[in-house]
Amino acid sequence: MSGLLCYCRAGFEPDLAAELTERAAGVHVAGYAQTSRNDGYVLFHSDNGPSLTHELPFAELVFARQKLMLLAELRDLDPTDRITPIFEALAGRGRHGELMVEHPDSEEGKQLAGLARSFGNALRPALRKRGFLSQKDEARFPRLHVFFVSGTHAYLAQSVVGDSAPWPLGIPRLRMHADAPSRSALKLEEAFMALLTERERHARIKPGMRAVDLGAAPGGWTWVLTREHMRVTAVDNGPMQAELLETGLVEHHRVDGFRYQPVGAVDWMVCDMVEQPRKVAERMATWFREGWCRNAVFNLKLPMKKRWQETLLALDTFANNAGEHDKLTIRARQLYHDREEITVYASVE
């Protein structure tokens, strides 16, 4: 079996399939997508899996939580011996540096969580004994993924460290803080984890920086920024959490986020306003074109249909109107904590 296995949010399989199909055609790699709605994953079959995974970097995929290269499909697994078929499929494929036993993040897939956990505990030492898995996790080898879609049906795949998500199921484990004004705080925390590299986080998220939060109320994203000890201008006609204003780090402006202009350039602009995606993209582009910010994270709310096409139009609108920046970085992804939206990171640093 050759091609890609990509995880996604349940219900967005057609959008990921459309993205993979268009991107593969763009790099002249033949293939086709296979999926069913609400499965939580997409298979993209291609005769040239290694070339495809090289030509489609994970950082450039929008609707994929995880990108894996397919190794084998295992059907009709014997519940009393699922390990032997895995050994047979791995013969001649070299050593792996880490094992992840996973399941789809779907209603049906979650029922396999117990199997994945217990089977992983049994498989890991067996793989190490046979030399298929390093004795401790090693990033210089690819990861091995066993992806159960039922108790008797699984896919074997591998991922390359640095060209895939580092978390099981592609989902970072974040805890909702009791003092956060809203659950939207998790979106910005995940954006910083998933869309910036470790080096970028060190260089671009520092105490004392100035930030603007458009559409801030009640303050979830502002709260994340203040935890990084930034000084934040919160822009929203709605009320902010009182405790945030008491920190001394937040200045609240009761004005329309689409009309607000900062006094001087700021380090960060973040935006989670509910509006048509291309309208948001145009306004975000203005911030970069006018030099009002150096870094930004913003959400684009998507329609119910043709979401991949709308994503392309909105991202093109932003890129084409953000000014002539030779070093403009744009990354977009549907994060785990997103709903009917994607999150975009942009920077001219």
C-alpha positions in Angstrom: 0.0 0.0 0.0 1.3 3.4 -0.9 0.1 6.9 -0.3 -0.9 9.1 2.6 -3.0 8.7 5.7 -4.2 12.0 7.2 -6.3 12.6 10.3 -8.9 15.4 10.4 -11.8 16.8 12.3 -14.9 14.5 11.8 -17.1 16.0 9.2 -14.3 17.7 7.3 -13.2 14.7 5.3 -14.4 16.1 2.0 -12.5 19.3 2.6 -9.3 17.4 3.4 -9.8 15.1 0.4 -10.3 18.1 -1.9 -7.1 19.8 -0.5 -5.0 16.6 -1.0 -6.3 16.1 -4.5 -5.6 19.6 -5.6 -2.2 19.8 -3.9 -1.1 16.5 -5.4 -2.2 17.6 -8.8 -0.2 20.8 -8.3 3.0 18.8 -7.8 2.2 16.4 -10.6 1.7 13.3 -8.4 -1.1 11.1 -9.5 -3.5 9.7 -6.9 -7.0 9.7 -5.5 -8.7 10.3 -2.2 -10.8 7.7 -0.3 -12.9 8.6 2.7 -16.4 8.6 4.3 -18.0 11.5 6.1 -17.4 11.5 9.8 -14.6 8.9 9.7 -12.1 11.4 10.9 -9.4 10.5 8.4 -8.6 10.4 4.7 -6.6 7.9 2.6 -4.9 9.3 -0.4 -3.8 6.5 -2.6 -0.7 7.0 -4.9 1.8 4.8 -6.5 4.5 7.1 -5.2 4.0 7.6 -1.5 7.5 8.8 -0.7 7.4 11.4 -3.4 4.0 12.6 -2.3 4.9 13.0 1.3 8.0 14.9 0.3 6.0 17.2 -2.1 3.2 17.9 0.4 4.9 19.2 3.7 2.7 18.9 6.7 3.2 22.6 7.6 1.4 23.5 4.3 -1.7 21.4 4.9 -4.7 23.1 6.3 -7.3 20.5 7.1 -4.9 17.7 8.2 -4.2 17.2 11.9 -1.6 14.6 11.1 0.2 13.4 7.9 1.5 9.8 7.6 3.0 7.7 4.8 1.1 4.5 4.4 2.9 1.2 4.8 0.2 -1.5 4.9 -3.4 -2.3 5.4 -4.2 -5.1 7.8 -7.7 -6.6 7.5 -9.4 -9.5 9.3 -7.0 -9.3 12.2 -7.3 -12.2 14.7 -8.1 -10.6 18.1 -5.9 -13.3 19.7 -2.9 -12.4 17.7 -2.7 -9.0 16.1 1.1 -8.7 16.5 2.3 -11.4 14.0 0.7 -9.6 11.0 2.4 -6.4 12.1 5.8 -8.2 12.2 5.2 -9.6 8.8 4.3 -6.1 7.3 7.3 -4.5 8.9 9.9 -7.0 7.6 12.6 -5.2 5.7 11.3 -1.7 6.6 14.1 -0.8 9.0 13.8 0.5 12.6 11.4 3.1 14.0 12.1 5.5 16.9 8.7 5.7 18.5 5.3 3.9 18.4 1.9 5.5 18.4 -1.2 3.2 18.5 -4.2 5.4 17.5 -7.8 5.5 16.4 -10.0 8.0 14.6 -11.2 11.1 16.6 -14.8 10.2 15.8 -17.8 9.0 17.7 -17.1 5.4 16.5 -13.4 5.7 16.7 -13.3 6.8 20.4 -14.7 3.4 21.3 -11.3 2.0 20.2 -9.4 4.0 22.7 -9.1 1.2 25.2 -7.9 -1.3 22.6 -5.3 1.2 21.3 -3.9 1.8 24.8 -3.7 -1.8 25.8 -2.4 -3.1 22.5 0.2 -0.4 22.5 1.5 -1.6 25.9 1.8 -5.1 24.5 3.2 -4.2 21.1 5.9 -1.8 22.2 8.1 -4.3 24.0 7.5 -7.0 21.3 8.7 -4.6 18.6 11.8 -3.7 20.6 12.6 -7.3 21.2 12.5 -8.0 17.4 14.5 -4.9 16.6 11.7 -3.0 14.8 11.6 -0.3 17.5 14.5 1.5 19.2 14.9 0.8 23.0 14.0 4.4 23.7 12.3 7.1 21.7 14.7 8.5 19.0 13.9 11.3 16.7 16.4 10.2 14.1 14.2 7.3 13.1 10.6 7.7 11.7 7.7 7.1 14.0 5.5 4.0 13.6 1.8 4.4 13.7 -0.8 1.6 14.1 -4.2 3.1 13.3 -7.2 1.0 14.3 -10.4 1.7 12.4 -12.0 -1.4 14.0 -10.9 -4.3 16.2 -10.0 -6.3 13.2 -8.9 -3.6 10.7 -5.8 -1.4 11.0 -3.4 0.6 8.9 0.4 0.8 9.4 2.0 4.1 8.6 5.0 6.1 9.5 5.8 9.8 10.1 8.9 11.9 10.0 9.8 14.0 13.0 9.5 17.6 11.9 7.1 16.9 9.1 4.2 15.7 11.2 2.4 16.5 14.4 4.2 15.3 17.5 1.1 14.4 19.5 -1.0 11.2 19.4 -4.0 11.6 17.0 -2.4 15.0 16.1 -4.1 16.5 19.1 -2.1 18.6 21.7 -3.2 18.0 25.2 -4.2 21.4 26.7 -6.0 22.0 30.0 -8.7 24.6 30.4 -7.6 27.0 33.1 -10.2 27.9 35.7 -9.4 31.6 35.5 -9.6 31.9 31.7 -12.5 34.0 30.6 -13.6 31.6 27.9 -12.7 28.3 26.2 -11.5 30.3 23.2 -8.2 30.7 25.1 -7.3 27.2 24.1 -7.5 28.2 20.4 -4.7 30.7 20.8 -2.6 28.5 23.0 -2.9 25.7 20.4 -2.1 28.1 17.6 1.2 29.1 19.3 2.0 25.4 19.7 1.0 24.2 16.3 1.8 27.0 13.9 5.0 28.4 15.3 8.3 26.5 15.6 10.0 26.3 19.0 12.6 28.8 17.8 9.9 31.2 16.6 8.1 31.0 19.9 11.3 31.9 21.7 12.0 34.8 19.4 8.6 36.2 18.9 6.7 35.7 22.2 8.4 37.8 24.9 7.4 39.7 28.0 6.9 43.4 27.4 5.7 43.1 23.8 2.7 45.1 22.7 -0.4 43.3 21.3 -3.9 44.2 20.0 -6.8 41.7 20.4 -9.6 42.5 17.9 -13.0 41.2 19.0 -11.6 40.5 22.4 -14.6 40.2 24.7 -14.8 38.5 27.1 -11.0 38.1 26.9 -9.9 34.6 26.2 -7.2 35.5 23.8 -6.2 38.6 25.8 -5.8 36.3 28.8 -3.3 34.1 26.9 -1.3 37.2 25.9 -1.2 38.6 29.4 0.1 35.2 30.6 3.1 35.9 28.3 3.4 39.3 30.1 2.4 41.3 27.0 0.7 44.6 27.2 -2.7 44.2 25.4 -5.1 46.7 23.8 -8.4 44.8 23.8 -10.8 46.0 21.2 -14.5 45.1 21.5 -17.8 46.9 22.2 -18.6 44.1 24.6 -17.5 43.8 28.2 -14.1 42.3 29.3 -13.5 40.1 32.3 -13.0 42.4 35.3 -10.0 40.4 36.5 -8.1 41.0 33.2 -8.5 44.7 33.5 -7.2 44.6 37.0 -3.9 43.1 35.9 -2.7 46.5 34.7 -1.7 44.9 31.4 -4.9 45.5 29.5 -6.4 48.6 28.0 -10.0 48.2 26.8 -11.2 50.2 23.7 -15.0 49.9 23.1 -14.8 50.3 19.3 -15.4 48.3 16.2 -12.5 45.9 15.5 -12.8 46.5 11.8 -12.3 50.2 12.2 -9.6 50.3 14.9 -6.1 51.5 14.0 -3.2 51.3 16.5 -1.0 54.1 17.5 2.4 52.9 16.2 3.3 49.3 15.2 2.6 46.5 17.6 4.4 43.1 18.0 1.2 41.1 17.8 -2.3 41.4 16.4 -4.8 38.6 17.2 -8.4 38.4 15.9 -11.3 36.1 16.4 -14.2 38.2 15.0 -17.2 36.5 13.4 -17.5 37.7 9.9 -17.1 36.5 6.3 -13.7 35.0 5.8 -12.7 37.2 2.9 -13.7 40.3 4.7 -11.6 39.3 7.7 -8.7 38.4 5.3 -8.8 41.8 3.7 -8.7 43.6 7.1 -5.9 41.4 8.3 -4.0 42.2 5.1 -4.4 45.9 5.8 -2.6 45.5 9.2 0.4 44.1 7.4 0.3 46.4 4.4 0.2 49.5 6.6 2.9 48.1 8.9 0.6 48.1 12.0 1.8 44.7 13.2 4.7 42.2 12.8 3.0 39.0 13.8 -0.7 37.9 13.8 -3.0 35.0 14.6 -6.5 35.2 13.2 -9.5 32.9 12.6 -11.4 32.6 9.4 -15.0 31.3 9.8 -15.9 29.0 7.0 -19.2 28.3 5.2 -20.9 24.9 5.4 -20.0 24.0 1.8 -17.0 24.3 -0.4 -14.8 25.0 2.6 -11.5 24.2 0.8 -12.4 26.6 -2.0 -13.3 29.3 0.4 -10.1 28.7 2.3 -8.0 29.2 -0.8 -9.9 32.4 -1.8 -9.5 33.9 1.7 -5.8 33.0 2.0 -5.1 34.4 -1.5 -7.0 37.5 -0.6 -4.7 38.0 2.4 -1.5 37.2 0.6 -2.3 39.4 -2.4 -3.3 42.4 -0.3 -0.7 42.3 2.6 1.9 44.3 0.7 5.1 43.4 -1.0 6.7 41.6 1.8 9.6 39.4 0.7 9.6 37.5 4.0 5.9 37.2 4.7 5.2 33.8 6.4 1.7 32.4 6.2 0.6 29.1 7.8 -3.0 28.0 8.3 -4.6 25.0 9.9 -7.9 23.8 11.3 -6.8 23.3 14.9 -8.3 20.7 17.3 -10.0 23.5 19.3 -11.4 25.2 16.1 -15.0 24.4 15.0 -16.2 25.7 11.6 -13.1 27.7 11.1 -9.4 27.7 10.4 -6.6 29.6 12.2 -3.9 31.6 10.4 -0.5 32.6 11.6 1.3 35.4 9.7 4.6 37.1 10.3 7.0 39.5 8.6 9.8 38.9 11.1 
